Amino acid sequence: MTAIPTRTGPRDVAGLLLTPGAGAGRDHRTLVALEDALAPLPVRRVDFPYRQRGSRMPDRPTVAVPFLREQVEAFAAELGVGTDRIVVGGRSYGGRMCSMAVADGLPVAGLVLLSYPLHPPGKPENLRIAHLPDIDVPVLAVSGRTDPFGTPDELARELAALGGPWHLELVTGPHDPADAPVIAAVRTWLGSH
């Protein structure tokens, strides 16, 4: 199972806001590589408040979601567009927080989930999916075939709850796969090349 039901991506995208996983910052190699590969599309990489404070404990959604809304609104304003022309997403925790912001009503063009942490490793019963049906924008999920945070079958089954068009791209590797296939998947989905 490598691709599921649609490749429908966002339309009229003005920019991409990217967020890192819990153990990394905005300069994570995949986020930097995506920014370089997607040029001239404006890309903004942001650190969450806990990272800005120098803490290692990730922010709870009650902090991360309002922060993301502010960041997306500021980015859209700088580009002179509405937030509905911005795609948001990120790696692992960052993608999860972006998905929660979209489910909470943040109007965006689409959502990119890189290595979505469906559940903690070894705890498939602790699913992080309650908000997925509230997401109605196009979604791209890119995941390593051996990611301990969610198997390909688990991801396909749970992403089916999304309220809008979605595509799951499986690549070789674990939770932090090589950049080239991730970049290729995002570029294809965005229709940028």
Order of alpha helices (4+ residues) and beta strands (2+ residues): beta-alpha-beta-alpha-alpha-beta-alpha-beta-beta-alpha-beta-alpha
